[in-house]
Amino acid sequence: MAVDVFMVLSGFLMAYTMSDQARIPRKGVWLNFYIRRIFRIAPAYYGSLIIAVLLSSQFLSGYVDLMTMNQQWPPKPGQLNPASVQYDFKNMLLHLTFLFSLHPTYSSSTALPDWSLGIEMQFYAVFPLIYLVGRRYSHAGICLILFLLCFGFSWLMDRAVALSYLPPFRTPSLLIFKLDIFILGILIFEAGRDSKNRIHLLIVAVIIETRLLRWSGNDGFVFLFILLLIAVLWLAPYRPRWLHNILENRVVRFMSDTSYSVYLFHGFFISIVGSRIARWLWATDVPKPVAFAAIWIAVIGLVYPCAYLSYRFVEVPGIRLGKRISEAVRPRIAVPSASA
């Protein structure tokens, strides 16, 4: 559910980013967009891959210990087995190029939470085309067509897996499985920007959301609440001052800045530190809720300083480098002189 909410926000923010560049020649928009996205995502992710390789024995064995203590060992068929993870050349090459998410086996083969990054990169690859075509014709129409295509293709994939024609994906790492969730973010943004077609955009959003609720279970209602909250805050003509103050305070800004690195690195602390705490508390017969709280406090206390260092010395330099490169290759748009 949390990843799905992030995908809605990603679709929303990508539409927001692209909306100011709609008049730039298409080639310039695409190239500039791709450079910035790659330098935003790749540096910290590559750092997490390096750490996973260097600490592979402790990292993977920690997950085995946790799964054993929680009576989840051996893993169920199709579930990632940490003991079988191999950081070999093929595995690393597929992850460095972000092609891993297209492969059923390698979509989850590092014990990192990177399957969603693979989907994100697939979304970046097609988003400029989706947005520019939507601007030219109709965002509501294009999004509805894409939703129907995703629905049909996902159904065919499910049938092919059920009949053993295709191997199942360990995670839903193909964009076709999640594109409708990204589309929701685009629709919400456009509904706030385009008052003329707002009703049509919201109708398509409701159609997609109704479909999502059918398979998402109880979490779907929480997802719906968050989605409605995002929509209301964006569509409301007046945003209260207290909300602005909450979103702009230092704690929220710090958590926002470090959120990506927290997502990447929290698994290291859960598996290496958390497994040791759990093993010690399990031996002393401490109740599971107490053990969980102890692990949670330890992981939070360790991962945020690590994430801040990653943000400050890896993410920010990567963002700046991507910005400099994108500005260097940005097409020069001639501005008519006053005399002309």
C-alpha positions, 0 to 999 in steps of 0.5 A: 500500500505504501509503495502504491501511494508513492506511485500515485505521488510519482505520477502526480509529481512527474506531471507537475514537472513536465507541465512547465516544459510542454512547449519545449521541443519534444526531444529536449523534453525527453533528454532533459527529463531522462538525465535528471531522473537517472541522476536522481535515482541511480547514485544512492541505489548504486551505493546500496548495491555496493553495500549489499555486495560488501556485507552480503554474508551478514546481510543475507544470513540476518534475513534467514535468521529473522525468517527462521524465528518467525517460522517463515523458513523455508520460503514458500515457492516463488518467494525469494530465498535469501540463502540462494542470492548470488551477487554474480556478474549477470545479476549486477549487470541487470540491476546496474542497467535497471533491466532486472525488473523485466525478468521474472527471476531477477525482478527480486534477486538482491534482497533489496527493496528495488523492485519498485525502482525498476517499475519507476524507471519503466514509468520514466521511459514512457511518461513523456510520451504519455504526457505529451500525447495527453496534452495534445489530445485528452489526458482522460481519454489516453489514461482510460485507453492505457488502463484498459490495455493494462487490465487486458494485458494483466489478465492475459499474463495471469492466464499464461502463468496459470497455464505454465506458459510463463514463469510468475514474477516474484514481485509485480515489477512490470509496469503493465501491472502498476501503470494504472496507479501512476495514471491516478497521479497524472489524473489528479494533477490534471484535474486540478490544472484543467478545470474545463475537463475536470469532471472527465478526468475524475470519472476516469480516476474513479473507474481506475480506483474502483478496479484497484479496490477489487483486488487490494483488500482492506488496505485498499480503503486506506489507499482510497482515503489517502488518494482522496486526501491528495485530491482534496488538498490539490483541488481545494482553492484554499489551503489552510495555513496550519497545513502549510506550517505542518508540511514546511516544518524542519522535521517533515522536510528532513523526513522528506529529504531522507525518505529515498535513502531510508527506503533503500538502506533500512533493510540492512539494519533490519537484517544485520542489527535487527536479527541480532536483537531478535536472537538475543531477545528470543533467547530470553523469552521476551514477548514478540511485541516487545522484541518488535518495538526494540528492533523498530527503535534500533532500526529507526535510530540507525537508518536516519543518520545513515540516510542523511549522510547518503542524502547529503553526500550522494543524492544532492551531488547526483542531483546537482550533476544531473542538473548541470548535464541537463542544462548543458544539453538543453536545446537553445530556444531562440527568443525573438529580439525586440527589433524583430 
